[in-house]
Amino acid sequence: MPITVAEKYDSRQSTTGNNAQVTLTYIASGSDDDLAIKSAVESFAPETYDGLPRQSVQIEPISEEYWDASVRYADASSSSSTSGGGGPEPGSGEYTYSFDTMGGTQHITQSLDTVGSYADSSIPSAPDFHGAIGVSNTNGNAEVQGVDITVPIYNFSETHYLTTEQVTPEYKGTLFQLTGKVNNATFRGLAAGECLFLGASGTLHGTETDTETTGDWEITYRFAASPNKTGITIGSISGIAKKGWEYLWVRYADVEDMDAMAMVKRPVAAYVEQVYESADFSLLDIGS
């Protein structure tokens, strides 16, 4: 299988100014040989980008024969400075920020409102399903099929520049433990329960041995935000509240619609489930 390299949609994160830099990100596939993958990425990525020379190539395996790759471009003077990463001074608290509001896909079985229903002349009226979507009846078994929609999700990432003294094995372990957790207190203006930590990736600009690490760390922290909601109404069920990353599902039952003279599926109960643990995001040590 030949090796293929494709640029990712969230590529080309950049910083302008005295320490200008750009990072291009790719997905490479077709081999488990790290050296072959790295060579393919180096051949695919331009030697310069926006006037900046290529400084480093980083690859990371994500599954069998699939790799994440990032190629960093920066001024040579920035790369040879004490910060080593072309970004803010390590430990200064400065960072770069990027975001998108592309949203996510969610399968729903209940509409916000039924704005119209139309019946054949052979029945008195269209059955009222109280907002249930795509109700079908196969061999006498009614099923609520639902539909996939785009829901608001705010994705953002921050790249921080840290000293080797800050990025200890214990700190790396903390990042691992916090991945897949939601905030238990306000973080970046998001209320508790709204922010999900997707994980972090780090690049050492320097050297690391069994006894000593020199240089500095460039660490990108990735998050996704989904709003908390209150006052949700599903059919005749009202007063529902859920936090951003809790899961809401609906139980349906067969009910007789006297007007349409038909058995219909209607929501009879709603459940809010906690599916992510919460954690203290101050342990990230990047501010609140």
TARAPE-V789108 format. One line per field, one symbol per residue. phi: phi as a letter, one per 20 degrees, with the letter a starting at -180 (. if undefined). psi: psi as a letter, one per 40 degrees, with the letter a starting at -180 (. if undefined). A space follows every 10 residues. Layout:
phi: ???
psi: ???
This chain:
phi: .ffdccfefe fmfccdofdg bccedcddbo aeefffffff fffffffcbl ndffdbcccb fdafmccecc cddafffffe fffmdmdgfg nfnfbdcbbb cfmcdceddc efaeeabcdf fecfafgeel nfdmfccdln dfbeembece dfcdebccdd ddffffeegf ffffgffefn ddfebgblme fgneddeepc ccceercccf dbccobdddd ddccccffcc mfccmeecme cbfgdeddcc edbfceeffe lbececfdbc cddedcfebe ffffmcnd
psi: hihihhiidf ifhihiadfh iihhiihiie iehddddddd ddddiidihf ehihdihhih hdahehihih hhhiidddde iddeeeaihh eeeiiihiii feiihhhieh idiheiihii eeidihihef ehhfhihhfe hihhdaihih ihhhhiihhi hiidddgidd dddddddehe iiheihhfeh ihedhhheii hihhgaihad eihiaihhhh hhihhhiiii fhhhbehifh iiideihhih hiihihhdde fihihiheii hhhhehiiih eeedfei.
